[in-house]
Amino acid sequence: MEVPDTFYQLVETACRDLYIKSLKEIPPDIVAAIQRAAETETKEVAKRIFSHYLQSIALGREKNMMVCQDTGIPIYWVEIGGNLRLDGAKLSDAIVRGTERATREHPLRSSIVSPLRRENRQTNTGERIPIIHYDFVRDSDVLDILFMPKGSGSENMSFMKMLVPADGINGIKRFVLEQVVGAGPKPCPPTIVGVGIGGSSDLCMTLAKKATTRPLGSRNPDPEIAALELELFEAINQTGIGPQGLGGNTTALAVHIESAWTHITCNPVAVNMQCWRAERRRARLWADGRVEEGF
Ligand code: SF4
């Protein structure tokens, strides 16, 4: 199915909208988890922080305001339906233009700078930014875009290690727990702790980040990995770090693990944390011009 030229305009507008709306409306699963935590926390300071989070969420929704000031690093996870015939370069250009338009038209703070000179184009774009991950879906007629504005507080708490096979699962558990405890308040807990296992060093870190985009309540389809998610989740919430690191029972909203097969002599593990606001937003686009948004 050949997409018309107007399709790229549709992508551009969708990416602009995803960026702006994701900063103002927190996904319902995250809101529900924060509400639950506010009700079940026993420590006064933790209850107070959760009530501030809920106020920020309500202000975002009711007054069309950003929930947090950080516009983040714009990241798009794009799944291209196998039945769509499109021009990949035009698709990437449309995503970049959508990012620039969101920044200019809202306007949004431009958080993106060159790494050494710290030059800021005021567009939230730059060399290799926005980050765009492409994947392909067999027998599908749609283009799915998942957007996340990754906040720096949580992104700075990213860690990876090439363990050796002899370190085994215990080595993986120890590494994840050490990073969460070491990070303390810095990633704005409670976090979604994304864990990547396997692959190469770069794939492992990408998997950790992708894991943070899964909706709360989802489980890895592999029962052994799902059990590890639960075990780590319970262990992390026993650390007492709590919201903003000020103490409490809720340090993580979830632990999500994504995995890939690896080399016989490798055992890579990566941790990427997502802060409490956990902003993400999706759009599904059809070649005939239909667009559906969600989380
Ligand atoms: S880590 Fe998240 S909640 Fe904390 S300041 Fe950054 S974007 Fe905001």
Residues whose N, C-alpha, C, O or C-beta is under 5 A from the ligand:
A	BS01	SF4	C68 D70 G151 S152 G153 S154 P187 C188 C275 R277
